[in-house]
Amino acid sequence: MLTKAPRGTKDILPKESYKWHYVENAVREVAERFGYSEIRTPIFEHTELFERSVGEITDIVSKEMYTFEDRGERSITLKPEGTAPVVRALIENKLYAEAQPTKIYYITPIFRYERPQAGRLRQHHQFGIEVFGAVNPSIDVEVMHLAMSVYKKLGLKELELRINSVGCPKCRVKYNEILKQFLEPRLDKLCSTCNTRFDANPMRIIDCKNETCVEQTTDVPLMLDNICKECSTHFQGVKKYLGIIGIDFEVDPKIVRGLDYYTKTAFEILSDEAGKKGTLCGGGRYDELVKQCGGPEMPGIGFGMGLERAIMALETQGVEIPKPKQSDIFIVTMCDDARDVGYKLTSDLRDEEILSHIDYLDRSVKAQFKYANKVKALFTIVIGEEELKKQSVTLKDTITSKSEEIRFSEVVVKIKQKLGRA
């Protein structure tokens, strides 16, 4: 087992890492263009943070967390989602006392013990943003706009934004009673998980993917039809601002989201994946969470975006991800003295930010040229006994096959000129 990764994890190999660089660079560029700054929180937190914020009855807390006791007999949990750690950091570091809003983004591994599936591993990676201190629905739309902008920058098409309001603690009390009246006669047909949810958070039953539960909730009363005036006004504002900036959307009254802390706005972004719609991103507002975790009253909104899912969608839609840069130079050496000179020249070229290679395996000259082709070098530099006598190198253009002699003292300058970097 030493040579096999744990189930639900995956190595990101050098031949694949350029795809991750492409996606990560895109999300950073868009986030920073919208005025967000990066935060990096620990891989693990105190278990209580997630129990309090995410909700003990959620699947994440009850079934999926990687929790262990450390040597100080403290219960520690690997990060199962990104929002709660950011809220903890906001409170601990008193970011709420700074000029508001606080606009944050992160790229982080996420750990959940669940059945591994395409695009969703037990350790997967997430890009997320969080905004604190703004209650106006225009910030909700900025968050959605940012997410849509990331996918468009990546080159994804057929994007679909779906929105809903999940109400607030005030209107949810009345709605939960209506919902329980509808669900109670159907409890014997619902799955065991939904029976557990019935008392603690009946709204989560609407989100169940069990086929029987989906059938039993086809005509379920909807939160959107029972929200209070404040939530209704906020939702109308969200729709207004989406219209102002020209983002198409669909109201989906069955969007609930899987975490207990959501209030008012909830949204998802879907994309076409091999003929069917797949959810790429989800988020929403959580106006009670900061206070719930021990901080001041402070509204918040954010989203989480799976990077594996984004890469999978790019591949499914046939979006071409730019390949890594070609090598600039490969230095072929034909004797020990030439190798010493070549080694120094390789170092000089790298100091000038020129991507350079030299053989480290004592290959034959023929094998060195073969390897130069493998690394797609634009130019090869040949140094042999003749070149050493002349204090020069032979520079060969691998595309045109043209060669020229260049003195040692002029090599770096000439190569920079040929690469257009002088």
URNOR-V976973 format. One record per run of one state. SS is the DSSP state (hx for helix, st for strand, lp for the rest). FROM is the first residue (numbers start at 1). LEN is the number of residues. If there is no record, write none. Layout:
ss=SS from=FROM len=LEN
ss=SS from=FROM len=LEN
This chain:
ss=lp from=1 len=13
ss=hx from=14 len=20
ss=lp from=34 len=3
ss=st from=37 len=2
ss=lp from=39 len=5
ss=st from=44 len=3
ss=hx from=47 len=7
ss=lp from=54 len=5
ss=hx from=59 len=6
ss=lp from=65 len=2
ss=st from=67 len=3
ss=lp from=70 len=5
ss=st from=75 len=4
ss=lp from=79 len=4
ss=hx from=83 len=10
ss=lp from=93 len=2
ss=hx from=95 len=3
ss=lp from=98 len=4
ss=st from=102 len=10
ss=lp from=112 len=5
ss=st from=117 len=1
ss=lp from=118 len=2
ss=st from=120 len=1
ss=lp from=121 len=2
ss=st from=123 len=10
ss=lp from=133 len=4
ss=hx from=137 len=18
ss=lp from=155 len=4
ss=st from=159 len=7
ss=lp from=166 len=3
ss=hx from=169 len=16
ss=lp from=185 len=2
ss=hx from=187 len=3
ss=lp from=190 len=2
ss=hx from=192 len=9
ss=lp from=201 len=1
ss=hx from=202 len=6
ss=lp from=208 len=3
ss=hx from=211 len=6
ss=lp from=217 len=6
ss=hx from=223 len=3
ss=lp from=226 len=3
ss=hx from=229 len=16
ss=lp from=245 len=5
ss=st from=250 len=2
ss=lp from=252 len=11
ss=st from=263 len=11
ss=lp from=274 len=2
ss=st from=276 len=10
ss=lp from=286 len=3
ss=hx from=289 len=4
ss=lp from=293 len=7
ss=st from=300 len=7
ss=hx from=307 len=10
ss=lp from=317 len=12
ss=st from=329 len=5
ss=lp from=334 len=2
ss=hx from=336 len=16
ss=lp from=352 len=4
ss=st from=356 len=3
ss=lp from=359 len=6
ss=hx from=365 len=10
ss=lp from=375 len=4
ss=st from=379 len=5
ss=lp from=384 len=1
ss=hx from=385 len=6
ss=lp from=391 len=1
ss=st from=392 len=6
ss=lp from=398 len=5
ss=st from=403 len=5
ss=hx from=408 len=11
ss=lp from=419 len=4
